[in-house]
Structures are given as C-alpha cells and as structure tokens.
C-alpha cells in the first residue's frame, strides 16, 4: 500500500493547479491516465475569461455568465470566480505562461467570444491550453514532493463504508489504481483525494474531447455515494472541423469572435435568422441553429468563413488552426472551413461546495468533473479554464487548513475469483453502440421517446458490462466502458426528469421554459459498493 497526504486523480489544469498549491507542504501523488499532456485542458484553444481591462467590469462578467447559464448559475459562486479572475491569470504569468500581447506590447491582447459583452479572453495565440499545461507540467515534474503516476487509471474510490459497512461516517480513504503497463492494481491510501478527471465527451460519437474524457471521476463519486447535478446540460461546440482525417479538431470560438461568418454551401448566412447577436450568440443557440439547418437541408456540414480577413491577420491570430487546416488541404484564407457541432463540455457533475468538497468527507472534485454552480444550464466560453484555476486554489487552501489524520489500513485489490477475458469484442462493440445511440437519441435536440429508448438500451448494456466486470480481470478499456455507461445513465435520467427546455437541454416535447429555474439533483440511493 502506498501512502500520500493528497491523491489527485487527473492531470488537467485543475489537478495541476491544485498540486502546485499544496506540494510545498504535502506529499502529493498525481495520477494521469495516459501522459500528463493528454487532457482536455491541453486542447483548449480559446483562452481564459477574466476582467483585465478598464472598460470591462466584474459585474459585466457575472451578468454574461448568468445570461448564458439560463437562470441556473449559483450567484455566489459566479461572483467568487469572476472576482478572482485577474489573480488567477497573474498566478499563471508568475509560473511563466507567456500570454499573447498587443502588437505595441502595451498589454495583454484580449479577444472576444460568443456570449461575452466585452473583450476579456486572455490567450496564447490559438493554443492557450497547451501553453498553460506545458508550463505547469514542467513545474510539476521538477517538484520533489510530487509523485507522478502516468499511464495509470483509477478503478474505484476506497471509502470507510467499503472497508466496513457499519462505519458511522462515509469517508474517502484513497483509491485503487490500475497500472496500464503491468496490469496490476495498486492500493493508494490518502488523507485527501481529489477528483480532477475532466468531462465525459466520449459518450458521444462526435466530440472535441480527447479519448481520456470518459467521465471516470463522476462515475466513481456516484458509486461511492455522492450526489450529481445538472448532467443533462451537455455543451455542443458549434464548430468542430468536418474532415475524415481530422479527429476532434476544434475551430475556436475566437474565429467567430474576430469576424468569422457561418454560411450554407451556397454562401448564404443563416445566423441572422436565429438570433439578433448572429455569430456571437452563445454556444447553445449557435449549435442548435447549425443542427437545424443541417437537418432541414440534409447537409453533412456548414461553413465558417474568415476569408474576408487579410492572410496576415489569420496567421497571427490563428496560427495552429491555419496550419492544421492547410495540412488537410484547406487554405482558410481562401476557402471557408467545413464545420459541424460536436460534444464539447459537461456542465453538470459531482456536486461540490465553494471549496470543492463533495458529500463524502476527504473527497473533493474540481474542474469539469464537478458541478460548482458556475455554468448553470450552459457554460459561457472560456469560463472553464478560469474555473479550474479558481477552484484548484480554493480546494488547495481547504486541504492545507485540514488537520492531519492517521492513514487507514486498506484491503488489497482482490482478483482471486476472476480470469483473463476470453474475448474483448463485447467492450469494443458496446462502446461503439453506446456512442451512436447517445448521438442519435440524446443529442442537441431531444424527445421523450428518444430518451426512453436510450435508457432502455443503457440498462441492457450496463447489466452485460457489470457481469463482464465481475468475472474477468479489469483493463483500461473495461474501466472506461463501465464508467461511460454509468455517466450516460445519469445524463439520460437527468434529461428525462427535466420537463422544459433550458440552456443546453432542448426538448421538442417540452419547448417552453419554466419560470422557476430548478437544478436537477440525483441522489445515489442504491449505489454499488464495489
């Protein structure tokens, strides 16, 4: 059994921020499913929303966030995050992140994205996440108090009630973690455990997320006894590159923020028909508009046109997008970019308070895994990296103030009654079926019938996979599939329970929005112990 003061599961911006905040005082273990750089944070192009300009204000940032969130944002949390934006950006600058500056070097260059009333997105060209992750990862690797376990996947949390069913309090004691290279499961005891595993975009056929986004933290927390909230609010990014050889390549919101226009194949614009803000409407509206036009006209994609801007402007603002599209034969200075909506961000997750604490003592959740109340029914562009920073720091402060506790003696992982899997086809087939029916039945536009069909299939597949899990040795793919099935059940159950359309959840059967905004909260009454 390995022992650490703090176990952090996940290596995106939330996890890295938290690790660096506590490592001077605590012994930290950071678990990364693949390499440290394989996270949704690394793929974030746009930037970080923060009030850094004298013409902008905290109140405007709060207002923009609340409008996008369609009445479901937590007012106190939204104020906390918006107020700490400048401090969070300054901390990154102190770590060595070199944000793009104005041409005359007078200050940071701020761009604008859909739903924002001001230019307030600080960025590193069009690859902000990669630059931030690279800088913080180097700091993590240099820190002597941080043990990094790459190519390891958490299997499940260990709680006091898992060790002893009669335990008066359900506390988190650590986790079982699979070494993907050796196939061995190690037991890690921790005084505090932090879930920073990202979102669940891989439940959908088309997503902008990396392959690691399989909802692991949400599934583990639910099985351990935590509540989850607002799982029906899945943000579909309006503009993912449509190309057979471009897997999950995102065309940043900033392209529209800098004047890009959405067009049909014949060159006609369509956003003015859908919203007075046109291309700068919030993501849910733009994604639904594209989905509507594609279905109405039988299109495979629509087009994002930035050709009216000088090539020098395009190369300066979007160097990575320009280069990647050029590799695929698309010169975006001369031709419009074929785009489709794709699953992008989970606004719901494990319910936490303003310090990132879950329902279980000594267990925290931060980043996309958590439901903090900031995003409500629809996340405002570039608020996600900001949330990672603010909650990473808030959680670290709470952990540093907590009293030291003795480590519990934890049972080893028992695989004495399982055998090697005879065939893997069940996993690959189920994974494919799951992602296809989620795309078709639980996508941008939903109906009661589609949701009911999806839930029926989920229950059948869940039982099959659970039986497989109990009889055969676990693998990375099996753990991810088990977690995906749990998360899609939570998404569909949440969607069925919301009898209205709000934010990212649009139902043809319930098109109206209720006057009273109520979060969707699911309680794990009969959760599985193991």
C-alpha positions, 0 to 999 in steps of 0.5 A: 500500500502506498501512502500520500497526504493528497491523491489527485486523480487527473492531470488537467489544469485543475489537478495541476493547479491544485498540486502546485498549491499544496506540494510545498507542504504535502506529499502529493501523488498525481495520477494521469491516465495516459501522459500528463499532456493528454487532457482536455485542458491541453486542447483548449484553444480559446483562452481564459475569461477574466476582467483585465481591462478598464472598460470591462467590469466584474459585474459585466462578467457575472451578468454574461455568465448568468445570461448564458447559464439560463437562470441556473448559475449559483450567484455566489459562486459566479461572483467568487470566480469572476472576482478572482479572475485577474489573480488567477491569470497573474498566478499563471504569468508568475509560473511563466505562461507567456500570454499573447500581447498587443502588437505595441506590447502595451498589454495583454491582447484580449479577444472576444467570444460568443456570449461575452459583452466585452473583450476579456479572453486572455490567450496564447495565440490559438493554443492557450491550453497547451501553453498553460499545461506545458508550463505547469507540467514542467513545474510539476515534474521538477517538484520533489514532493510530487509523485507522478503516476502516468499511464495509470487509471483509477478503478474505484474510490476506497471509502470507510463504508467499503472497508466496513459497512457499519462505519458511522461516517462515509469517508474517502480513504484513497483509491485503487489504481490500475497500472496500464503497463503491468496490469496490476492494481495498486492500493493508494491510501490518502488523507485527501483525494481529489477528483480532477478527471475532466468531462465525459465527451466520449459518450458521444460519437462526435466530440472535441474531447480527447479519448481520456474524457470518459467521465471516470471521476463522476462515475466513481463519486456516484458509486461511492455515494455522492450526489450529481447535478445538472448532467443533462446540460451537455455543451455542443461546440458549434464548430468542430472541423468536418474532415475524415482525417481530422479527429476532434479538431476544434475551430475556436470560438475566437474565429467567430469572435474576430469576424468569422461568418457561418454560411450554407454551401451556397454562401448564404448566412443563416445566423441572422435568422436565429438570433439578433447577436448572429455569430456571437450568440452563445454556444447553445443557440449557435449549435442548435441553429447549425443542427437545424439547418443541417437537418432541414437541408440534409447537409453533412456540414456548414461553413465558417468563413474568415476569408474576408480577413487579410492572410496576415491577420489569420496567421497571427491570430490563428496560427495552429488552426491555419496550419492544421487546416492547410495540412488537410488541404484547406487554405482558410484564407481562401476557402471557408472551413467545413464545420459541424457541432460536436460534444464539447463540455459537461456542465453538470457533475459531482456536486461540490461546495465553494471549496470543492468538497463533495458529500463524502468527507476527504473527497473533493472534485474540481474542474469539469468533473464537478458541478460548482454552480458556475455554468448553470444550464450552459457554460459561457466560453472560456469560463472553464479554464478560469474555473479550474484555476479558481477552484484548484486554489480554493480546494488547495487552501481547504486541504492545507487548513485540514488537520492531519489524520492517521492513514487507514489500513486498506484491503488489497485489490482482490482478483482471486475469483476472476480470469483473463477475458476470453474475448474483448469484442463485447467492450469494443462493440458496446462502446461503439453502440453506446456512442451512436445511440447517445448521438442519435437519441440524446443529442442537441435536440431531444424527445421523450421517446428518444430518451426512453429508448436510450435508457432502455438500451443503457440498462441492457448494456450496463447489466452485460458490462457489470457481469463482464466486470465481475468475472474477468480481470479489469483493463483500461478499456473495461474501466472506461466502458463501465464508467461511460455507461454509468455517466450516460445513465445519469445524463439520460435520467437527468434529461428525462426528469427535466420537463422544459427546455433550458440552456443546453437541454432542448426538448421538442416535447417540452419547448417552453421554459419554466419560470422557476429555474430548478437544478436537477439533483440525483441522489445515489440511493442504491449505489454499488459498493464495489 
